[in-house]
Amino acid sequence: MLGDNVYYIALSWAAVRTGSPSQAGLVMAASAVPRALLLLGGGVIADRFGPRRVVVGSDAVRCAAVLAVAALLSVSTPGLWPLAALALVFGTVDAVFMPAVGALPARITAPGQLARVQGLRGLAIRIAGVVGAPLGGLGVAMGGAATAFGLAGLLIALSLPLLVTVRIRPLPAEDTARAAGTAWAGLVDGLRYVRRHRVLGPLMLAIALGDFGFVGPLNVGLTLLADRRGWGAAGMGWVLAGFGVGAGAVSLLLAVRGRVPRAGLTAACSILAGSVAIGALAYVPVLPAAVGVALLVGLLAGLSGAMCGALLQTQADPAYLGRITAVASLVSLGLAPLSMPFAATAIGVWGLGPVFVASAAVCGLGGVVVLCFPHLRRAELPA
């Protein structure tokens, strides 16, 4: 995660310095296309070949690609094409890496520890975000994009021996048989499994609604809110910091506690309460209060996200976890970003308050979905 954060800083810096703003934007977005197109297939690959093997292989490809571009930039100025190629490689690798990472926890720890794993992973994401950005900036300041790419490659290389030491439990023979067959048959089988499952099907719908209502206000909407309130970029940074602290705190709590009772009901209540906090954010007049509300949003969103992730891990058959993670990732990475242009356009027409409230209502529908499906509402994490 640290290497990824440094990589994105290096890529954005190199793209902006090499091409026009529109060209830089295309380079930064280049990884999204193969990731979205190949993600479901990546889930099939993760289940077919095993998550550990796929994670190690994709991490090695990522490391080699970053170091190759670092070496190229250190001896020449080749233009935008190697940056675009690197972004495409990252997007392609992410399409198999993300489902494989999602399938790992259930194979390396007991079911009762999965909520703790989700908390630790969330905490790692927050720490990597806080440390990785200034680390990438330091690399750029010391030697430009080539140095920053080299630092990113080194960090990813350091993760490889750690991943190699991971040992996973083999699947039973009947589960291994379920991952066999053609790739298309495996994909169809995985989608059918999610649709028919009494917990996973409605849970995917709840995740989709929650992300669709959450992403717009917390990205485009927050930027416009800070601008119209006169808080500036520093004020927006404080609000985002409040959100990050809240999400990190609940991740730490889950990592220490290990289990939250009534996981389904807890997820529903935290989604509903978080949606109210999102709607209230547009009506907060002063910066300190906005930071406090963002802290509350981070706590509730972190809790609901961890509960949904842990339920995905514990309710799914391990043979399907790669494909299930791929579906959940596609919902978050493919559907949720569509809310950003809609949110920006709607704010220009109706204003901040109504759009934040409407987004909060969409997010809250995710909690309503959880409450409306008894098997999901009563779902528990293993003791």
N, C-alpha and C positions, 0 to 999 in steps of 0.2 A: 504493500500500500504506500509506503514511503517512496519507493521507486516510481510508482505510478504518478504520485503527486509532483515529484521533481520532473518527470517526463513531460507532463502537461504544461508546466511552467516553461521548460526548454522549448517545446514545440510551438507554443504561442509566441514566445519571444523571437524565435528564429523565423517564423512565418511572417510576423509583423515587420521585421527588419529586412526581409528578402523581397516581399511582394507588396501589392496594394492591400488596403483593408478588406476589400471584397475577396481577393485571392486568399488572404490569411483566414478569412471566415470559412472559405471552402475547404482549406486544409484542415482546420480544426473540426469541421463537420464530416470529414471524409471517413472517419472510423464508424460513424453512426450507421451508414448504409449496409456494409457487410455484416455488422453486428445484428441489425434488425432482420436482415434476410436469412442469416445462417443460424440464428439462435436456437430455433426449434430443432434443427438438424444437429446442433452441438449437444443438445440434451440426449439425443439418440446415441451419439458417439460416446458421451460420458457413461451412459448405462451399458453400452456394448463393450467397451474396452476397460472400464473401471475408472473411478474418479481420480485415484492417486496417479495412475499412469498418464492420464490426460492432463492433470494439473502440472506435473513435472515436465512433460513434453512441451506444453504451451508456454510455460515459464521460461524454458530454455530457448525457444524460438523468440520470445519477446526480448530476452537478454541479448541474444546474438544480433537482432535487428537494431536495437538501440546502440549497441557498441559499434556496429558497422557504420551507422550514420554519424556517430561521434568521430570515428576515425576519418570518414570522408570530409566532414566539415573542418577538421583540424588541418587538412592539407590542401583544400580547395574551396571554392565558392560555387557549388554546382547549381544553385537556384532552388526552386520550389519542389522539383520533381522528387528528390529523395525524401523530403518531408511528407509529401502526399503519399508516397509509397509506404513510408513508415506508419502513417496514420491508418492506411488500409490494412497493413499487417496487424496492427494492434486491434482494429475492429474485428478482423477475422479470428484472431487468437482469442479475443474476449468472448466470441460466440461459442467457443468450446470450453474456455476456462471458467466462465461464470456458472454454467450448469454443473461442472465437475466440482467446483468449490462447494456449491450447495448440496451436493450428494455426499460430501466427505463426512460431516459431523456424525451422522447416524452410523457410519462405518468405523469410527475411531473412538467412540465413547458410548456409555450406557444411556438408554433413553431418558432416565431421570436427570441426566446432566445436560440435556440439550438446551434448556432455557439458560443455563449458565454459559454455555458455549455462545449462544446468541448475544448475551450481555458482553462477554469478552470480545466478540467480533465487533460489536457496536463501539465499544471503548477503543479498540484498535483503530477503527475508522476515524473517530474523532481526534485521537492523538496524531495519527498520520496527517490529517488535514491541517492541524495546528502547526506541526513541525515541518511538514513537507514543503509548504509554500515558501517560508523563509529560507529553507535549505536550498530549494531550487533557485531562489533569487540570489543567494550567496554564490552558487555555482556560476550563474550568469555574470555576476559582478566580477568574479575571479578570472574567468577566461572565456566568457561568451557562451553561446549555445553549445559549442563542442564540449566544453568542460561540464556544463549542466547535463548533457546527454550521457557523458561518460560517468558522472556521478549516479545518474539514474540506473545505468547499466550495471554499475558496481553493486548498488543496493539490491537490484533484482538478482544478481549473481549470488549475493550472500544468502538470499532466501532459498536457493536451489539445494544446498546440502541439508538445510533444515527440512525441506519437503521430502528429500530422499530418505530421511530417517523415519518418516511417518509410516506406521504399519497399520493396515486396515484389516478388518474381519472379512473373510471371503463370504460371498452370498451362498445360501443353500442351493442345492442343485435345481430345485423347482424355480427359484428366482432367476438363476442364470438362464434357464430355458426361456423365460419370459422375455429376456433381452435379445434372444436369437431371432433369426429370420432376416428379411430384407430391411433396409433402412426405412423405406416408406411404410412397411407394415409396422415397424417399431414406433414410428411417429404417430400413425393412426391409432395404434393400440394405446399409446400414452395419452393422447387427447381423449379417447373414449373412456379411459380409466378416470381421468379428472372429471369428465362430465357426469359420469355415473356415481361418483363417490359422494356419500351423503354429507361429508364435511368439506372436502377439498373443492368441490364445485362451487358451492356458495361462498366459500372463503376466497376463491379467486375473484368472484364478483365484488365482494367487499373490498378486497385490495385494490381492484381497478377503480372503484368509486372513490375510495379514500385518496388514492394517488392523484386522480384526475382533479379532485377538488382542492388538493393540498399544494400541488406544484405551482400552479399559476400565481396565487397570492404570495407564496413564499419566494418567488423569483421575480417576475416582472412586477407584480403588485407591490412588493416591498420596496423596490427601487423607486417606483413612482410615488409611493407614500412618503419615503424619506425626502424626495425632491419637493413635493408639495408642502410638507411640513417645515421645510427649511432646515432639516437635520444634516443634509449633505452626506457625502460618502462616509465620513467618520461616524455619523449617527447610524447609518445603515450597518456599518461594521459592528457597532455596539449591539444593535438588535440581533444581527446574525450570531454574535458571540453569546448573547443570552440564549438563543435557541440551541447553540452547540453545547453550552454548559448544561442545559436541562437534559438534552438527549444523552450527554456523557454521564450525567449523574444517575439516570435511570439504568443505563447500561452497567455502571459500577454496582448499583444495587442488585441487579439481576445476577451479575457475576458472583457476588458474595452470597446472596440468599439462595440462588439455585432453582427455586421453584415458586411459582405464584399459583395459589389455588383458583379454581374456576376460571381457567384460562380463556375460554370462549366468552363468558360473561364479562371478564375483565377487559378483553379486547373491545367488546361492544361499547362498554361504558367509557373507556378511554378515548375511543373514536368519537363518540357523541360529545363528550366534554371538550375534546380537542377542537372539534368543529365550532363549538361556541366560542372558544378562545380565538380561533382564526377570524371569525366574524367580528369579534370585539376589537381586533387589532386596528381596523380601519378607523375606529372612533376614538382612539386614545390620543389626547391632544399634546402630551409632553413626552419627551424622549425617555426619561427614567421609567415611566409607566409602561411605555412600549417595550422596553427591555424586560420588564417584569412579566408582561403578557407573553412575550416571545419565549421566556424561560419556561412558562407554564405550557406553551405549545410544544416545546422541545421535550419536556417531561412526558406529556401525554402521548405525543407521536412516537417517542422512543419506546414507551411501554406497549402501545398497540402494535408497533412494528415488530418488536421482539416476540410478543405473544403470537402474532400471525406467523412469523418465521418458525417459531418452535412448534406450532401446531402443524405446519407443513411438514416439518421433519418427523414428528411423532405419529401423525395419522397416515402418512404415505407408506406404501410398501417400498422397502429399500431398492428393489429392482427398478422402480419408476422415478426415483428421486431426481436423477439428472433431467429427465423430461419435465417433471413437475417444476423444478427450479427454472428451467428454460421458459415455461409458460408464464410463471410469475415475473421473471425478469423482462420478458417481452411486454407484459402488461405495463410494468413500471417504465421501461425505457422507450417503448413504442407508443403507448396510448397517452401516458401522463404528459409528456412534453407538448402534445397537441394543445393542451389547455393554455399554454403560454401565449401564443398569438391571439387566441380567443379572449384571454383575460386582458391583454393590452388594448385590443380593439374595443372591448366592452367598457373598459374604464374611460376611454376617450369619449364614449357616447353617453354612458349613464353615471360615471363618477366612481370613486373608490368604494364608498360605503355599500351601495347596492351590489357591486360585483363581488366584494369580499363576503357579503352575506349569502349571495347565490352560491359561491364556491364552497362556503361553509356548509350550506344545505346539501350540496352534492357529496361532500365528504361525510356529512352525518348520515346520509343514506347507506353508507358502508356499514355503520353501526346498526342501522335498522335491519339490514339484510342479516347480520349475525343474529339479532334477536328473533327474527322471523323463522329461522331454521332451527328446530329444536336440537338436532344432533350437533350442530355447530355451537349453539348457545351453551349446551351442557358439556362441551368437550373439555377434557382435563388433560394436563400433562402428567406423564408417569411419575409415580412417587419415587 
